[in-house]
């Protein structure tokens, strides 16, 4: 039984799964949107939103180090604090949106989705 076991395993070891989430979060914050499977998009959404909330509070050393512990590129962390965080200053949450795509992946018919950052004035 999976009672109270949250999260998806993706048939990976814990360290591999952690690196997958770090790479997906870095890629999403770097490019603003990305196409991936629906399960990965749903798993990465709260991960990225917590990082944006840290950056939204403003720059301090502790928050910056917490973000650097997650992201794999230092320039993406700087961009998060300089551009992305202030953009959502007046927004209480919900910084990303998942769009389900009609197509499925050719090899294994996995449902695909696009996860993207919302603009500053989108509802």
C-alpha positions in Angstrom: 0.0 0.0 0.0 1.2 3.5 -0.8 -0.6 5.3 2.1 1.1 8.7 2.8 3.9 8.1 0.3 3.9 11.3 -1.8 5.9 11.8 -4.9 6.8 9.8 -8.0 9.8 7.5 -8.2 10.2 7.4 -12.0 12.0 4.0 -11.7 15.2 5.8 -10.6 17.4 5.7 -7.5 17.0 8.6 -5.1 20.2 10.3 -6.2 19.2 10.0 -9.9 15.7 11.3 -9.1 17.1 14.2 -7.2 19.4 15.1 -10.1 16.5 14.8 -12.6 14.5 17.3 -10.6 17.4 19.7 -10.3 18.1 19.6 -14.0 14.4 20.0 -14.9 14.1 23.0 -12.5 17.2 24.6 -13.9 16.1 24.1 -17.4 12.6 25.6 -16.7 14.0 28.7 -15.0 16.6 29.1 -17.7 14.2 28.9 -20.7 10.9 29.9 -19.2 9.0 26.9 -20.7 9.8 23.3 -21.6 8.1 20.2 -23.0 8.2 17.1 -20.9 6.0 14.2 -19.8 2.9 15.1 -17.7 4.2 13.2 -14.7 7.5 15.1 -14.7 5.7 18.4 -15.2 3.4 17.7 -12.2 6.4 16.7 -10.1 8.5 19.7 -10.9 5.8 22.3 -10.4 5.9 22.6 -6.6 9.7 22.2 -6.7 10.1 25.3 -8.9 7.4 27.4 -7.1 9.3 27.0 -3.8 12.4 28.3 -5.5 10.6 31.3 -6.9 9.1 32.0 -3.5 12.6 32.2 -2.0 13.7 34.6 -4.7 10.5 36.7 -4.3 11.4 37.5 -0.7 14.4 39.5 -2.0 18.1 38.9 -2.1 19.8 37.6 1.0 22.7 35.3 1.4 20.8 32.5 3.1 18.1 32.3 0.4 20.7 32.5 -2.4 22.6 29.6 -0.9 19.4 27.5 -0.5 18.7 28.1 -4.2 22.3 27.3 -5.2 22.0 24.0 -3.4 19.2 23.0 -5.8 20.0 24.6 -9.2 22.9 23.3 -11.3 23.9 26.7 -12.9 24.9 29.7 -11.0 23.8 32.2 -13.7 20.3 30.8 -13.5 20.3 31.4 -9.8 21.3 35.0 -10.4 18.6 35.4 -13.0 16.1 34.0 -10.6 16.9 36.7 -8.0 17.3 39.6 -10.4 14.5 39.0 -12.9 12.1 36.2 -12.1 11.6 36.8 -8.4 10.8 40.5 -8.6 8.4 39.8 -11.5 6.1 37.9 -9.1 6.5 40.3 -6.2 2.7 41.0 -5.9 1.6 37.4 -6.8 0.7 35.2 -3.8 1.6 31.9 -5.6 0.9 29.9 -8.8 3.9 31.0 -10.8 3.8 28.1 -13.3 1.1 26.6 -15.6 0.9 23.1 -17.1 -0.7 22.6 -20.5 -1.5 19.1 -21.5 -0.6 18.3 -25.1 -2.8 16.3 -27.4 0.1 14.3 -28.7 1.8 11.4 -26.9 5.4 10.4 -27.0 6.2 8.2 -30.0 8.2 5.5 -28.2 6.1 4.7 -25.2 2.9 6.7 -25.7 3.5 8.8 -22.5 1.2 11.8 -22.2 3.1 15.0 -22.9 2.8 18.5 -21.4 4.3 21.9 -21.5 5.2 23.6 -18.3 5.8 27.3 -18.4 6.3 30.3 -16.2 3.4 32.8 -16.2 3.9 36.4 -17.1 3.7 39.1 -14.5 0.2 40.1 -15.4 -1.4 36.8 -16.3 -4.2 35.4 -14.3 
